[in-house]
Amino acid sequence: MSLTDDRQSSWKGWIEAMDNLLVYKGFSARIEFDARDNIFFGRILGIEDLVTFHGESVSDLREAFQEAVIDYLESCKAVVI
């Protein structure tokens, strides 16, 4: 799906207005926009592991972030067991 420049600008502005952060289940993620690849991407903050995710739209990004948190929590459980 290709986004128009107007939609890219408004979504990017919305995320910047939110301090470029998403929060889910107590985990925060820093969000950025890659204009070359036309995607949003982020990484989970405050953990030693590198967990990244991306999406072509804000809703895709939110879903990918939630899946990344769930996967991270499941992998932590597997290591402890």
N, C-alpha and C positions, 0 to 999 in steps of 0.2 A: 504494500500500500504506500503510495506516495503522498506526502503532506505538502500543502501549499505553504509558501513563506509566511503568510498571515497566521495560519494555525500553528506553525512552528514557533513563531514569535510569541503568540499568546500562551502556549503551553510552557515555553521556557520562562516567560515572565511569571506565570503562576507558580512554577517550582521555585524560582528565585524568591518570590514573595514568602514562600514557606521556608526560607533559609536553606534551600536545597536539601532538606531532610525528609525522609520517610521514617515512620516508626511502626513497628509491628511486634507484638508479644515482648515488649521491653527492649527490642533491638532497634538501633537507629542505623540509617544508611545515608551516605552522602550521594547526591544525585548530580550528574552533569549531562550535557547535551553535546553530541558529536555531530557537527553540521556536515562534515564530509561524508559520514556514513548514514546520516539522518536518523540517528537513534539516541535514546536516552540510555544511560548506563549508570551503575552505582556499585558501591561496595559496602558491606556491613562494617560498622565502626565498633571499636572497643573489644575486639577479639584478636587473639594471636594469629588465627588462620586467615588466609585471604579468601574471602567469599564474594564473588562478583555476580552481577546479573544485568540484563538489558531488555529493552522493549522498544518497539516502534511507536507506541503511543503511551499516554499516561496510564491508561488502564492496563496495557500489556506490562508496563514497568511495575505497577503495583502488584500485579499477579506474580510476576517473576521474583519480586522481592519477597513476597509471602512464601513462595515455593522454596526460595533459597534459605529462608529462616527455618522452615520446617525440615528441609534436608539437613541443614547444619545441626539442628537439635537431635535429629535421628542419628546422625553420625556420631555425635557426642555420646549418646546413650550406648551405641554399639561399642565404643572404645572403653566405656566404663564397665560393661558387662563382661 
